[in-house]
């Protein structure tokens, strides 16, 4: 049992140690590109760029690329070297990692269940006929194939999407009583845009990555940036579905900013997930309104193509550089003493012929 546990700890360490360094380098590259291209690249493109930080954990550390950057561990030798004897330190690190995964996973499951029990329990009810009609209208504007369930909850802090595999749109009871029709349409468009973009599945991927790789700060930072970018993407979807005018939606965003003061519920896509995101979203909407909505189709296709090339380049640069293979053929000059028998005579004859040719 101990030997098997040591082998498991060694395998975990051989995967986790090099990938941790590679992800750290990728995070620096992506953060630099985000800062340079923030005003020129659509938020959806930046979101996929940040998703590479999460996807990089699944790529084997031994995968090589001719464009791979020189990493700090190159001096330690090839990653594919012969396995060493497992150490007690690696076992201790493995047990600490496993304990952290169990604790964070248990907390995440408990909070998700508590949220569903509190918001979707006996206190929730189906929406009134007018709200249901607005939800169908919003789904039609977005081109959503099927309308998800819409619930009205007394205890909900704000409009949100709850659930990962079968998302449910939750509206607070107090909000639907005081909101105008325009505000209701804007909120429903925003939450249904999350469903159309499959953001709950993205949130589940981020949550699992955060639980499994809880020790790496880049996971936490990448998830925070992804959360902001998904909200901006949904804001742009609302503006596009509302006729391309961002002024009305920006007004709704500012009028409904009070729910930000309440604590964010765990496991939901909230209309105001973080206070610091409000300024980013308002600034983005101001730029959209200044240029008359979302960019034209041709420009969007060109940007997506360029973004795809950029993503592939970043991924290839984050891989391990190609190293010379062990056991490659090495050509060394032969000496007369290293030959035996008739080979010495042949060597002597060829050397004499070569000297005569040089003399001529």
PAVEX-313144 format. One record per atom (N, C-alpha, C, O, CB): x, y, z. Coordinates in steps of 0.02 Angstrom, whole numbers, plus 50000, padded with zeros to 5 digits. Glycine has a CB too. Example, Ala and Ser with C-alpha at 12.3 -4.5 7.8 and 13.67 -1.06 7.14 Angstrom:
<pavexs>
506604971650390506154977550390506604983550390507124983450423505654977650452506424988850354506844994750357506455000250394506705005750402507044997050286
</pavexs>
This chain:
<pavexs>
500424993950000500005000050000500435006350000500305011049963499535000150061500955006350041501405012150044501775013049979501865018749955501895011350102502005007449949502365007949885501905010749830502125014849790502645001149864501285008449828500815010949778500675018349789500615022149740500155007049780500625020449852500505027549866501105031749847501025037349822500345028549941501705029149858502305032749837502345033449762502535038649736502925029249864502165028149725502165028549652501655033549627501775037249580502025021549622501065033749660500545038649641500785045749654500675050249614499895037249679501115046749712501385053349728501925055449678501965061249659501665053449799502345050649656502865052249608502555054149540502775058949509503335046249599502045050449518501725052149455501395059049458501425062849411501205046749437501065060449515500745066949523501275072549521501165077749490500355067249590501845071449554502365076549556502675077649487502815083349468502895074649606502785072249449503085072849382502625076449334502865079549286503255065949355501975076249346501505080049305501435087249331501455091949292500825076549303501335088049396501135094349425501695099449427501585105349414500865093349494502305097249443502855102049451503015105649386503035111849386503475098449476503135102149329503285105849267502695109849241502775115349215503535101149214502085106949247501495110549221501375116949261501145121949233500875106049223501515116849326501425122849367501865128549342501645134249338501575121349440502485126949324502925132049297502695134349228502725140349213503645129549294502475129649187502235131549120501615135949123501555140749085502095125249079501155134349169500555138449176500735145449202500415150349182500045135049224501225145949246501445152449271501715156749214501565162749210501975151749326502115153649170502365157349112501795159349065501795164949039502885153149073501325154749054500755156349011500335161949040500095166249004500325150248999500245162049106499855167349137500175174149125499825179049110499785166149213500835174549130501185180849118501075183049045500955188949032501935180249133501125178348998501035179948927500325182448914500225187548881501185173848882499825178748940499125180548929498955187248962498605191348932498655175048955499205188449022499075194749055499375200649016499065205949012499355194749127499965199648989500275204948949499875206248885499765212048866501005203148931499655200948851499255201748791498585204948806498335208948768499155195048756498295203148863497655206148883497735213648892497305217548871497395202948949498275215648924498385222848933498495226548868498285232248861498965223948979498835223348820498975226648756498375226748709498275231648673499555223148722497975221448710497445220648660496745221848689496255220348657497465213848630496705224548749496055225148782495575229548743494975228148741496145227948852495815234848712495385239448677495285237448603494855240448570495665246348681495655232648578495615230848507495335223848495495175222148439496295231248476495265219948548495035213048541494355212248575494255214848630495545208048571493875208748543493225207648575493315203948642493775199948649492765203648529492865205148690492925201748754492875194148749493165190548789492395204248802492505191748699492475184548690493145181648671493315176148693491965182848637493525185248630494195182948612494665182948671495055178248680494485187348557494625188048713495035188148774494835182648821495265179848856494995194948808494195181048824493965175648869494255168948848494475165148890493195175248868494265167548783494555161348759495315161248772495605156048787494415160248684495625167048766496335167548781496475165748854496965162248869496595174648766496055168048899496135166348970495955159148984496215156149032495715170949013495515156248943495355149148953495945144648939495985139148965494775147148907496425147148899497035143148887497415141848951497745136648958497485146748837497365146448999497695145449063497405139349099497775135549131497625151649108496745138249092496435132449122496575126149082496705120849110495675133549128496545126749015496635120948972497355118348976497485112448967496465122548900497835122848990498535120848992498665115549044499135111549037498985126849005498255115449097498355110249149498225103249123498485098349150497895111749208497825102649070497645096049044498135093648991498115087848972496955096349014498585098048968499065096148916499675092948949499935095748998499285102348873499905087148926500485083848958501095088448958501215091948910500655077348921501475088449013502065092849017502615090848968503035095048952502335092849087502615084648945503145082448899503005084248827503425083048783503245074948905502415087048812502245088848744502695094648721502735099748756501495090748737503025093848664503525098648642503275102648582502825100548546504165095148624503575108548574503405112948518504035116348494504445118448534502865118148539504115117048428504705120748403504685128048421505205131448417504755120048328504105130748440504045137748461504075138548537504005144048562503405140648435504195132948572504195133348645504735137948672505305137848649504285126448674504535141848722505015146448753505485142648800505305137248824504655151948791506065145348812506535142248859506275143148929506225148748953507245145348851506125137748961505815137949028506345137449083506905135249070505295132249035506165139349144506655139249198506915132349215507455131649244506365142349259506525127149199506725120449219507165116949167507315111049174506115116249234507355120449113507775117349062508435114949090508715109949068507895122049004508695118649140509335116749169509285110249209509795107149224509595122249214508685108249225508595102049263508605095849220508605090249245507955102349302508615096849154508625091049109507945089849080507465093149099508875084949145507885085049033507245083649001506735081149051506895077649098507335078548946506105083149038505565080849081505465073349073505235070049120504915084549064505635070649016505525063549003506105059249027506195053649003505405062448929506485061749074507045057849099506785051649137506195050949150507485062049145507265047249153507065041149187506775042849256507045047249290507655036349194506235039449277505935040949342506415039649399506785034649400505295036949351506405044249447506835043549505506465040149561505865038849558507095050449527506835038649612506535035349670506075040149706506285045749721507095032749718505445038149720504975042749753505225044549822505515040449858504285039549757505115050849842505355053349906504765054549953504195054949932505745059849897504935054950017504425056350067504155063550060503575064850076504705055350137504575068150036504345074950026503795075249972503295078849980504925079550006503885071449918503365071249866502725068249893502175070549876503605067149806502775063249936502175060249966501825065250011501215065750011502365053950006502205069050050501905074050094501545079450054500995081550071502435077250139501875081749999501555086849956500915084049924500425087649918502045089249902500935077749904500345074649874499765074249924499195075649906500515067649848499915072449986499385072050037499095078850054498495079550066499655068650100499525083950055499275090750067498815092950010498285095850022499865095850075499025091649948498605093349890497935089749893497415092749881498965091649825497945083249909497335079349911496875081849967496265082049957497495071949921497155083750023496745086350078496415092950058495825094050072497165087350142496795097350025496515103650002495955102649952495445106249954497045107949972496035097749906495505096349857494865093949892494315096049874495745091049807494945089549941494355086949976494005092450015493385092750014494565081350025494375096850047494065102250087493705107150041493125108750053494595105950129494045109549989493735114449945493155111349906492645114649895494255117249896493225105049885492665101749851492055100949895491495102049873492885094949826492165099149958491605098550005491265105250017490655105550021491835095650070491655110550024491365117150034490965119349973490415122149980491915122350050491225118149913490875120049852490215116349844489705119349828491325118749790490225109849856489605105949850489095108149902488495108649887489755098449858489325109449963488865111550016488545118250000487945119150010489225111950083488935123049974488665129649958488185129349899487675132749898489225134549945488355125249849487905124649791487235121649811486715124049789488235120449736487245116549852486625113549875486225118349918485615118749913486765107249915486575122049961486225126950003485895132449963485345134649979486705130050052486235134649909485945139849866485315137349831484815140849828486465142149814485335131349804484745128549771484185127549820483595128649804484925121949736484345125349880483825124249930483505130749952482905131149964484115120549991483925136049957483665142549980483275146149926482745148949940484235146950005483525146149864483215149949811482685146149773482205149149747483735152349763482755139549768482295135549727481875130849770481605126049744482675131649675481835132249834481445127949879480705129949878480425131849827481715128349949480405129349937479695130749942479515138049932478945139649916479435128450007480005142649943479855149749938479835152249866479605157749854480365153749976480075148249818480075150449748479425148449715479075143849737480675147349710479255152049662478625150849626478715152549553479185156149536478035155049657478295150149509478335151949438478195159349429477855162349470477845147749396478455162349376478355169549366477635170949344477295166649317478845172149314477405177149355476745179049328476725178549252477245177949219476565186149350476135178849225476055178149152476425183549114476715182249061475315178249134476415189749141476765195149106477515194049104477825195349053476615201649140477805191649159478525190349161478705184549115479215184749081478765188849232478285179449113478405173749069478385175948995478785173648955477885168149081477925180448979477905183048910478515187148892478765186648836477285187348901478775191148940479385194848928479985190148920480435191548880479515199748985479985184748958480535179848952480535176648883481055175648852480485174449007479935174948858479905172048791480115177148738480445175348689479185169548776479935183448748480145188648701480905189548702481215190248649479805195348718481195189448762481925190148766482275184148734482785185048700482145190748840482015178148745482315172248714482275172548638482735170448603481975165848739481715175248612481645175948540482145180948511482405179948457480945178048522482265186448547482755191348523483465188448520483845190048475482745197548568483625184248569484295181348571484365175348524484925173048513484465179248641483815172848497483845166848457483955160648497484245155748473484395167548407483705160548559483785154748603483285149448582482685150848575483675156648678483525143348572483095137948546482545136148596481965135448577483515131748529482725135348659482235133448710482315137948770482875139748789482315125948730481755139848799481765144248857481875140248920481505135548934481095148248862482385141948960482495138349023481955140349074481565144949063483195139949052481955136749129481475138349182481625145149212482205147049220481495132949237481095148749229481145155249262480775154749328480195152849330480865161049217481115156449383480815156249449480835163149481481275167149466481185151049494480365164349524480345170349566480465168149638480095164149665479665174249559481005170849668481205168749735481165174649782481375180249765481915165749735480905173449843480855178749892481535180549921481665186349937480375176649948481975175549927482615176649962483185178349915483745179349937482795170550001483055178849849483585180249802483835187449810483435192049817483355179149729484495188249810484785194949819484765198949754484765205149757485505194349842484725195749698484715199149633484585194249578484595188149590485365202949621484465196549517484375191949460484995187749450485555190249455484205195849396484905181249437485475176749431485275170649392484675169249382485745174849500485775166849369485695160349338485975155149387486565155549405486045159849268485575150449407485765145449457485785138649423485335136849385485275145449517486305134849437486375128049409486875127949353486985132949319485705125549384487195122149344487705121249294487455117549232487525119949176488295117649324487165111649243486955107549186486255109449162486125109349102486965100249204485815111249208485145113449191485025120249223484705120649276484595108249214485275125549192485235132149224484515134649230484095133249187485645137149186484395138349283483735141249298483835148749310484275150649349483395137749359483425152849278483455160049289483035161749350482445159949353483195163949226483335165149398483005166949460482935174549463483425178149453483395164349522482325176949476482185184049483481935185349554481515181649579481665186349431482195190549587481945192149654481225194649651481025198149604482395197449688480845192949702480145195049703480085202649709479655205649678479775191649761480515205649750480495212949756480675216549692480435222049679480945215149811481105213549653481325216849591480775217149540480675222349509481935213249562480405211749530479885211649479479295216049497478905217949454479645204549466479225217749561478675222049582478815229449568478355233349559478525221049655479455231349567479635238449560479965240049493479995245849474480095240449616480195235149456480565236449395480095238349338479515236249336480975230249374480355242449293479975244249233480045238749181480435234049188480225250949204479645239349128479675234349075480355234249042480615228849026479135235549023480655240049031481315240349000481835236949043482255233249018481515247648987481805238149109482285235049154482195227449155482685223849157482215237849224481575225149155481455217949155481725214749090482035209449093480695216549161481615217949034481865215348970482625214948971482925210048950481625219548911482945220248996483675220348998483955214949043484435211549025483915227249022483655214049101483895208949148483795201949119484235197749123483545209649216483205200749090483075194149060483545192849002483785187248993482345193649038483665197948961484145196948905484835195248931485165190848904484175203248862485045198548984485715197249012485755190049039486235186549024485885202249067485275188049078485305181349108485225175949055485555170749059484765180649162484785176949006484705171948953485315171748908485455166648877484075173448913485675177348902486305177248864486805172648897487195169348862486585184348857486825172448963487255167748999487075160548979487515156448967487195168649075486425159148976486205152348959486395150648887486625145148873485445151648969486295155448841486445154148770487195152948760487385148648721486215159948727487605156748795488335156048789488605150048827489205148648823488675162348813488185146548864488385140848906488905142948958489385139348973488675135148862488805148848985489245151149038489205146949102489715146349137489085158249055488625143949119488635139449178489135133749171489445131749221487945136649189489205130949111489705125549102490415128249109490845124949137489615122249033490525134349084491175137549093491315138749167491885137749191491215144149055490805140749204490895141849276491035135249311491435135049358490265145149305490725129849289490865123249318491585121249304491925118549349490385117949291491835122449243492525120949227493005124949270493495122349296492675122349153492845131349279493275135549322493255133149394493775133149428493055142849319492675131149418492615128849487493005122449498493345121749548491875127849506492945117649451493315111449458494065112649455494445109749493493105106449403494275117049409494995118749405495235122049469495795120749491495125123349344494815126249498495015129649559495055124849617495475125849662494525135249574494635119749618494665114749672495275110249663495625108749711494015110649674495395108049602495935103249590496615106549595497085103749623495855099949521496675112549567497325116049567497285122149613497485127649594497515118249495497035121049673496925126449720497565129949742497555135649765496565123849781498135126549735498765129149759499075134349712499555137749731499255123549769498815134849650499135139249600498755145749595498155145649579499175135649531499075151449607498715157849605498445159649536497955163449532499165163349628498745157149482498505159049416497795156649403497425159849366498975156149362497585151049434496905148549426496415153549456495905155049425496825141649458496555155949514496105160649547496065167249508495525170049499496335162049620496635169649485496655175949448496315175249380495955179749358497365178349440496435169549346496125168449281495365167949287495005170349244496415162149248495125164649339494405164049348494095170949361493545172349336494245159249406494435175149398494165181749411494115185849347493615189249335494605185449462494635185449305494615189049242494095186249194493755189949159495305188949209494025179649193493515176449151492815178549172492385179549129493585168849154492705179249237492045181349261491875188249235491315189549214492025181249337492365192849237492245199649211492115199549136491675203249112492845204149227492485195549099492405195449026491735192349005491435194548957492985191548994491505187149041490855184249024490285189249036489805189448998490735177849066490345193349089489825198349100489835203549044489295205749022489935201749168490425205649022490465210548967490185207548902489855211048864491195212848958490325201148890490055197848830489285197848832488965199048781490315190648825488995196548890488265196548896487985203648888487445204548860488045193548963488355208648913488135215548903488105217148828487635220348805488615220448938488605215048790488605216348718488035212548683487745215048635489285214348687487885206548708487325202848679486665206448692486225206548649487295195648708486595209448751485985213248767485925219348720485395220748694485995215548841486485222848710486475228748667486295226748595485905230148562487155232348668486585221248571486435219048503485705217048496485385218448445486895213148483485425213648547484725211548544484245217348555483655216848537484595206148596484485222848584484065228548598484115233948545483895239548556484245231548665484385232248487484405237048432485055240748424485095245248382483875241848440485575238948463486215242148455486315248448495486845251548489486335243548385485825250648534485885256648574486045254648646485655251348679485225260948571486625256848669486855254848736486635259648790486735258148849487595254248737486355265448772486195270448823485665267948872485725268748932485945276948790485135264748845484605262248889484855256748936484675256648995484035259648848485245252248909485495246848952485995249449003486015247049060485825241348909486395254348984486855257349032486475260749089486695260449147487325262348997485915263749073485505266849125485215261549171485195262549232484935271049093484995256049143484745250549185485295247849230485175246349289484455244949142485885247249203486445244549242486595249049302486725246549357487075243949198486565255549293486715260149347486145260449398486265261149458486845267149320485525259949374484955260249419484905254049463484655254449520484315261149380485125248349438485075242149476485725240349511485845234449526484855236449430486145245249525486795243849556486745242349630487235240149660487255249549546486175243449661486105242149733486225234849753486515233649805485425244249756486015229949713486145222949733486875221249741487035216149772485845218349683487335225349716488045223949724488255224349797488745221249817488465228849683487875228149838488055228949908487935222549947488225221650001487675234649939487515218149922487385211849956487935206849940488245207349887486695208949936488085202049985488595197049970488405192749911487825191149902488725192650031488905190949872488785187049811488615179849830489005176749866489395187249764488065177049806487915170049820488385165349782488565166749725487195168449801488585160049814489055155349784488695150949734488135148749745489405151049837489035149649677488765144949627488235147949583487815144149557488495139049661488225154549574487725157649530488075162749486488605165249502487165160949572487745164149429487985169449384487555175549398487005176249372487935167349308487805179949439487415185549465487435191349416487925192149379487675187649533486905195549417486885201349374487445206249391487705209549347486205204849379487625206649454488195210649477488665206149517488625206149578487955216649521489095202249484489515197549521490045200749564490245197749614489835192949473490275206749548490795209949588490755217449578490625219949523491505207249568490875221149633490815228349630491305231449580491135236149545490925231349698491915228849578492425231749535492265230849461492555234249419493095228649550491795226449444491625225349374491155230749347491095231449286491315218549366490815234349390490325239249366490655244549323490395246249270489965242549424491225247149344491565252349306491795249649238491725253049187492175255049345492065243449236492275240549173491695239749125491755241049065492615233749185491135237549151490555236449108490265242949082490065243349024490015232549146490245248049124489975254449102490435257649050490195260449001489895259249162491095257049060491565259749011491495256148944491515259248891492285259249036491425249548946491345245748884490705247748848490695248448787491345238248899490155248648885489525250648855489575257648825489275259048773488965250448905489965262048857490065268748829490425268448762490255272148716490455273248878490925264048756491275263348692490815260248639490845262148581491895259048701490395255448660489925252548612489435257748586489285257948527489545246748645489195261848632488715267048612489045272148567488725275048523488415270348673489695273448578490045278348538490165276048467490205280148421490695279948569490215269448456490335267048388489725264048356489755261048302490905262048388489145264848391488525262648360488385255248366488105252348320488515264548290488585252148421488415245148431488995240548418489575242548423487845243148388488845234348402489345229248393489655229948324489335232448278489045222148402490285227848317490645228748254490325224848198489995219848211491375226648263490415227048135490115223548078490355216348073490835214248105490265227348014490005212548030490125205348025490825203947998491185199748026489605202047981491035207347944491685205947915492255207447963492725203547969491785210047852492195213147998492715214748046492735209648103493275207948127492615221848073492145207348124492125202448177492445195848156492795192648195491405201348199492315193748093492615187548068493375188248065493745183548083492335185747999493615194048041494335195148037494655195048106495185192048116494485201748002494335198148153494595198248221494615191248251495085189448286494185202848266494105187348237494095180448264494655176348232494965172248267493415177148251494775177348168495325173548136495995175548165496415171248179495315174848060496105182048174496735184248204496795181848276497335179948298496785191848201496235181948312496255179548381496405172048384496765169748429495585180948416496145168148335496295161048333497035159748322497325155348354495895157648279497345163448276498065162848266498455164748329498955161648346498295167248208498215169848363498555172048425498505166748479498995165348513498255178648451497915163648486497825158448537498275152448523498585149748568497085156148540498305150348459498735144648441499465146248455499845141948477498625142748368499665152448440500365154448452500525154348526501055151948546500495161348424500075156948568500195156948640500235149848667500655148348709499635160848677499795145448643499815138548667500455135048646500755131448686499215134648640500675136148585501295133048562501905135748599502375132048614501385134048488501885142248615502445145248652502485142648723503025142648753502385152748651501925140548751501925138248821502155131048828502275128748884501235139048851502205127348772502425120448776503175120048786503535125148781502225116648712503415114048799504125112948811504505113648745504285110948694504235105948842505075117048745505475117448684505725110648662505835106248703506075122148694505805109748597506055103448570506775102548591507195107048582505995103248492506925096848620507605095348643507895089748600507525085748572507615093348718508555089548594508855083848559508715077348596508795076948657509615084848551508525072348559508325066048589508935062348615509485062548587507965061748537508825058948671509355054748697509475048848651509005045848624509175052148769510095047248641510265041548597510315043448524510345039048482509765036148605510315049948508510385052048438511075050148412511545049548451510255059548430511125049348347511755047248316512265052848323512125058648308511645045448242512855051148345513405055848351513985053448308514195047748313513625056648426514235057848265514765056148219515425058448249515535064448258514645059348149515855053648264516515055148292517045052348245516955047048216516595052148363517595055848237518135053448193518435047048219518515046148279518675058748184518615042548172518925036148190519685036848190519975040548151518705030548141519995033248234520725033148237520975026348210520615021448209520975034248310521605026348189521905020248160521945014648212521865008748196522595021648132522065016548275522145011548327521485008248346521475002648373522455014648389520925011648331520275008748350520045003448300519554999948314519745014148356520385002748243520194997748193520594991448202521134991448232520295000548122520324985948177520654979448185520684975848117520264976848074520274975148236521194971648110521244967148052521304970847986521684975647979520644962648049520904968447937520934971147870520684978347867520834981947819520524966947823520314980547916520074987447917520654992247923520634997847896519584988447973521194990247960521784994547965522114995347897522335000847879522284991748016522164989847859522464990247793522054994647747522334998847711522544983147763521394993847747520964998047705521025005347725521045009747682520234995647710521055006647789521115013547813521775016647788521795022347767521085013747890522315012647792522975015147771522985016647696523255021747675523525010047788522675012147655522655013147583522265019447566522485023447525522345007047548521675020347597521265026247583521615032647605521555037747572520585025547617521975032347660522345038247682522905040047634523025045947621522635037147753523245034947606523775036247558523495039247494523785043947467524165029847543522935036447470522615039247410522425046447421522515050647376521995035047391522155048047481521945054847495522535059647497522485065247473521565055247560523115057347524523705061647526523965062947455524175068547439524245058447570523965057747413524185058747344523745063647306523985067647267524205052047306523105063247319522645067947285522765075047307522705079647267521925066047299522925075947371523065082747396523735085347368523795091247354523085082747473524235080847360524875083047334524805085447262525155090147243525385077447338524385082347223524295084347154523965091247149523855093747094523885079147116
</pavexs>
